[in-house]
Amino acid sequence: MNDWLHIHRGTAPLIVSFPHGGTELGGIEPRFASPWLARRDADWWIADLYAFARDMGATTVATDVSRSVIDVNRDPSGVSLYPGMAATELCPTTTFDGEPLYRGFDPEDDEIAWRRRTFFDPYHAALAVEIERLRAVHPRVVLYDAHSIRSRIPRLFDGELPQFNLGTNGGATCDPALEAALVDVCAASGQSWVANGRFKGGWTTRHYGAPANGVHAVQMELAQRGYMGEPDQPDEANWPGPLDPRPPIEPTLRALIAACLTFAEGSPA
C-alpha cells in the first residue's frame, strides 16, 4: 500500500488527476540544496480546489510526492514534451526559475530508475486501472489532468499566463466536441484563456488520450492568482499564499467539470 498515493473511486465516466499537488520529498530531503525550493513549484491546493468533483461522481488520483523528486507528468524516456523551450526533467535538477535543486550533484541513472519504480510507476498503474475500470462500464471516459502554476515565470513564458490554459496536444487527445465545449466554458468566464498555447498537455494527456478507443484526455493549467494569494515575489515567508475560501474561478471550474461529464455521458457518435 502506498500511503502517498490517494485514489477516490467514483462511478461517473470522469477521472481528475493531480500529478503535481504533492510536497513530500520521498525520504530524500537531505539531498536537496533547499527543501523549500524543492516544494515551491507545487500545484498548490489543487486537490482542495477541485474537491467538489468527487461530489459529482468523479474518480480522483493524487500523489503526495513533490514533482522535484520525480515528475509523473514527464515522458519517462526523457524526451522533451516541448522541444526548444525551457522545461524540467523527469527528475528535475532546477526549479522553474532555473535555481539548482541540488548542491554538487544531480541524480544519476540508478537513482532516477529507483524513483521511477517507487513513485512514477505506481501512480500510472493506478491511473491505468481506473481508466480500465470505468471504460468497462462507459462507452467513453474523460481524463482531466488538473494543474496550476504561478502567473509569472519569465523563464517558462512571457508576461502573465492566461487564467485558463487548455491542452489537448493540438486536438489529438480528445474529441473535437469536448474541446469545443471546454473552450465555450472558458470563453464565457470573462477571464483570459487559451487552448493549446504554452501548455499543450503533458505526458499524461498525450499518453492516455485515445479518442478512437473512448478515452478523451485534456489538461487544464490554471494561473494560481485565480484561487490563492499570489505575491509578486514568492519567498519562504509568504509562499504558498492561502487558498481563497471562495475562489473566484470556482464557478468556471464547476462548469468545466460539468461539461466533461455531459460529453462523457452522451451517446458516442
N, C-alpha and C positions, 0 to 999 in steps of 0.2 A: 504494500500500500504506500503510495507517495503522498505524504502529508502536505506537500507543496502544490499539488495538483487538485483543483476543485471542479467537480462536474455536477451540474444540476440537470437532471433529466426531465424534459418536458415532453409533451405529446404533439405539439404543433410542428409543422414542417419548416422549422427555423432553428438554426444554431447561431448564437452570438459568441464569438471567441474573443479572448482578451490575452494576446500574446505578450504585451509589454507593460502590464499593470503591476508587476512584481518588484519588490525592493530587497528581497532576501539575497544574500551573496553566496549561497550554496556551500557554506563551510570553508570558503577560501578568502574571507575578508582580509586577513593579513597580507595577502598578495597584492592588494590594490594600493596604489600610492595614496589615494584618498577615498575612503568608503563613502563620503558624501558625494564626491564626483561620480562614483560608481552607481549611485542611486539617482542622481539629479535628473537624468533623461527619461525617467519612467513616464508612462502614460498615467499621470496622477489621477486617482479617484475614478478611474474609468469604469470599473465594475460597479461602483456605487452609483455612478451617473445613469447606467443602464439597468439598474436593479428592477425597474418596472417591467422589463421584458420577460422576466420569469412569470410574472402575473398574467402575461399574455400568452403563456404556454410555451415560451422558447426554452430550448436547451442552452446552457451556458458552459463554456470550458475556459478555465483561467489558470494561469501559473503564478505562484508567488515569487518565482526566481527572477532576479533582475536581468534585463537584456544585456547588461555588462558582463554577466557570467557566460551566457550564450543567448544569441538572438534567434528565437524559434520562428521568426518570420524572414529568415535568410535562406538562400539556396545552400543546402548542406555541402554541396560540391565546392563552394567558394566562388562560383560565378557571380559577377555583379549583376544586380537587377536593373541598375541604372548606369550603363557604361558611359564613361566620360564625366560623370557627376560625382561629387563628394558623397560618400556613404560609409557606413560602418560595416565591419566584417561579421562572419558567423560568431566568432569570439572577439568582440571589439577590442581594439588597442587604444582608441581615443574616444573622447566624448564627442557630442555633436559639434562642439566649438573647436575641436582639434586638440584639446589638452590630453596628454598621455594618461592612460589609466594605470599603467604600471611604472615602476621605477627600476630601471636597469635590466628588464627582461620582458619579453612578450610570450604568451602561451605557445608552447611547441606542439608538434603534431600529436604526440601521445596524450598530452593534456587536453587538447581540443577533442580528440576521439573519446576520452573519458567523459567530458562534459556532454558530448553529443549522446552517448549511450545513457547517461544518467538523467538528463533533463530534456533534450530535444526529442529523442525517440519516443519516450513515454507520452509526451504532450501530443505528438502527431498520431501516435497509436490511438489515443483517446478520441481525437477528432475523427479519425477514420471509422472507429467503432460507432460513434454517434451518427455519422453520416449514413453508414450502412443500416443502422437500426431504423432510422427514420425513412430511408428510401424503401425499406421493406414494406412500409405501410402507406407511403405517399408517392404519387406519381412524380412529384418534383419537390426539391428541398432547396432552401436558400441558406447559404453560409455567409453571415455578416461579420466581417473582421473589423473589430472596433479599436480605433486608435485615437491618440491625441498627441499634441506637440506644442511647444512654446510658439507664440505667434511670430517671433522674430529670431531667426538663426541665420546670420549672413553667410555662414559657410555652406549652408544647405540650400538656401533660396533667397531671392532678392525681396526686400521690402517686407510688408506684413502679409502673412499667409491668409488666404480666404478662410472664412469661418468653417465652411463645409467643403471637403475635398473628397469627391467620389472617385474611386478607382475600379476600373473593370478591365484593365490591360487593353485599352482601346476597343472595348466591346467584345473581347474574346471570351470572357469568363462568365457571362450571363446572357440571357435572352434580351434582345433589344427592348422588349416591353417592360422588363424590370428596370433597366437603366433609365428609360424614359419616365417611368413612374417616380423614381427617386429624384431625377432631375426636376420634375414638376414640384415635388415637395420642397426641394432646396430653393427653387425659384420663387415659390410662394412665401418663403420665410421672411423676406425682406432683408436677409443677411447676404454677405458676399459668399460666392460658391464657385466651384469649378469642377468639371468632370474630366478625368484623365489629364490633369495638369502636372504639377511637380510629383505628386504621388499617384501612380497609376495602378497600384495594387502590388503587394509584396508577394513573397513565395507562397504563402498560404492561399491567397486568392488565385494565383496562377496555377498552383499545383492541383487544387481541388476543383476549380471551376471547370465543369464539363457539361455545358448546356445540353448537348445531344444525349447525355446519359442522365438527365434530370437533376443535375447538381449545378446550381447557379450561385456563384461566389462574387461578393463585392467587398471592397474595403472602404471604410469611411474614416478619414483623418480629420479630426477636429482641431481648430486652434483653441488653445486652452483658455483664452480670455473669455470664452463664451460660457464657462461654467465654474471658474475658480479665480481666486485672486492671483493676478499675474504681474509682479513688479517688473519694472524696466530692466533691472539688473539683478537676477536671482543670486542670492548668496546664502550661506549657511544660516543666517539669522532670519531670512524672510521666505525661504523656499522649503517645501512647497507652500503656496498660498492655500487658504482654506477653500473647501468645496462650498459653493453658493448653496444655501439651503433651498432656494427656489431658482435653479439655473434658468436664465432667460432662453436658452436654446432647448430646454426640455420638451416643450410642445412640438417642436420640429423633429426632435429625436423620436418621440412617440409616433408622429406621423410617418417617419421613415420606417420604423419597425412595422407599423400597421400596413404600409404599402408592400413590404416584403411578404407579410402574411397573406394579404389579398392576392398577390401574384401567385404564391406557392399553393394556395388553396383553390385557385381557379383551375379550370379544365385545360390540360395541355392541348396546344393546337395540333 
